Amino acid sequence: MKSEYRRLRERLEPDDQEMLILRIDRGLSWQAIARVLGGDDDVPRRAAALRKRFERVKLQLARLAEEAGIRPV
């Protein structure tokens, strides 16, 4: 099942893939992800934006999984 989701993840934009890896695979905080992806400027604002983007990416992955006939984990 995980390998199927990894294949779906590869269909996402590279930035979205990186965000998922940092959050899900590595378990980084949103503040840490904001620093990794954009430096130390306005971390709280970027962290909030990344959380919203993460929710959109999760929905996109759910749609891709449904289209591929993959059941949710």
Residue, then its C-alpha position, 0 to 999 in steps of 0.5 A: m500500500k505504501s509503495e502505491y502511495r509513493r507512486l501517486r506522490e511522484r505525480l505531484e509537483p516537486d515542491d509538494q513532494e518535498m513538503l510531504i517528505l519533510r512532514i510525513d516521512r521525517g516528521l518535521s514541524w511546520q516551522a522547521i519545514a518553512r525554514v527548510l523551504g524558504g529560510d528564516d524570514d517570516v516563518p510563522r506566515r510561511a508555516a501557516a501557508l504550508r499547512k493550508r497547502f498540505e491540506r490541498v495536497k492531501l485532497q489531491l492525493a485522495r482523488l488520485a488514489e480514488e481514481a487508481g482504485i487504491r483504498p485509503v490507509 
